[in-house]
Structure formats: structure tokens, C-alpha cells
Amino acid sequence: MNSPEDTINQRISTRLRIERESRGWSLSELAERAGVSRAMIHKIERGESSPTATLLGRLSGAFGISMSTLIARAEMQEGKLLRREKQPVWHDPQTGYLRRHVSPRSDLPIDLVQIELPAGSDVPMPASSYALARQLIWLQQGELVFVEGDTRHNMRAGDCLELGPPNDCRFINETAESCVYLVVRLNPSAA
């Protein structure tokens, strides 16, 4: 019987192969784009080796998606409808930040992620998080301060912001209430 860790590793292996094949890439082409050996990718896709976080970061970067998107796609079931109870959720134990991957697994070059940011939270994100995609932040509830480099954006419910060129950023909730926002991420290289 497989452990939950073995099962997710098998799903990640399968997802890597699907991502590569959906782009029409050979093992050699992915290896070149990711800076990873062809033999290692072959072993991972066949389930003979478990990928490290560093390796997954390189592979997901080559696909133009984040590592969390790659993992979420591996965890999600097939189908065009992703019911709320099946949406992958990640909780940050340090800040209480709650991340829900909303969009179904698809070959569409877009991902939707809903974030609930608790009162008083300040979450920094490095520029590398935005290097391979264009993103919008659409504030659904509450207030959010989004700091993009030296620019501070004070957002209220209903506001939508297009992120500029990759820059170190901070998501800050200065209020006494949680805020909820949707991140719309376009992965142009996946198109």
C-alpha cells in the first residue's frame, strides 16, 4: 500500500510528464530549459526518483508556472469543474495566510488563487515569484496594502491591480479584519 507521500510523488511525476508533453517538448528540451539532466527528469517521470524542492522549482520555472501551481495541478482531480471542497488549500502556520487554488486543472494558461490574509499580516514575496507570469490582484473583501518595489497601493474591495515588472513585493493587511483577494495569473509560456 502506498503512503500519502508516495501517492503525491507519483502524481507530481505524472503531472511533470503531462506538462512537458502538452507543450510538445522532448525530455532533452525540458532538460535544457530547466538546467536539469535529461536522465534525472526521466527518472522522476517514471517514478524512480523523488524530486527535491529545488528541482521542482527549476522544472516549474521552465514551464512558466509556480511550484505551488504545479503541485496543486498534481493534487487536483480531472475534470472541468473543481468543486470548492476539492480545491487544494494551503495554510501558512506563521502568518495564518490561507491559499486556495480555485481554477481546475487545465491546459489553459491561467491560474486563479484566492487568498485570505488575516488582520495585521505582512507577507513579503521576492521578485522571482513574478518573473515568469503576468498577474492581477482583485480585492474581494476588506482592505489590502500592496507594496511593489517603492510603490504603495492602498486597495479597497472591488479594486483590481495589474502587477508591473517583477519586483520585491509585500501583501499587508493593516486592518483589524481579514481581507480576501483573488490572484489571476497568466502563464504566457504555457499558452
Number of C-alpha atoms within 10 A of each C-alpha: 5 8 8 9 10 13 13 15 21 21 19 24 23 16 19 23 19 15 18 17 13 11 14 11 13 13 18 15 14 21 20 13 13 20 13 15 13 17 12 17 24 17 14 20 23 14 17 13 15 19 19 9 10 10 17 20 18 19 26 21 19 21 23 21 26 25 20 14 17 22 19 23 23 21 19 17 14 12 9 10 11 17 10 12 7 15 19 19 16 15 13 9 8 8 14 14 18 16 18 19 25 20 23 22 22 12 12 13 15 20 21 18 19 21 21 18 25 20 20 13 21 17 14 13 14 12 14 12 16 21 15 20 20 17 20 16 19 20 22 19 17 19 25 26 17 22 17 19 14 8 9 12 12 12 17 16 15 12 15 16 14 12 16 12 14 17 18 16 21 18 17 21 21 16 15 12 14 18 23 19 22 21 20 18 20 20 19 15 13 17 11
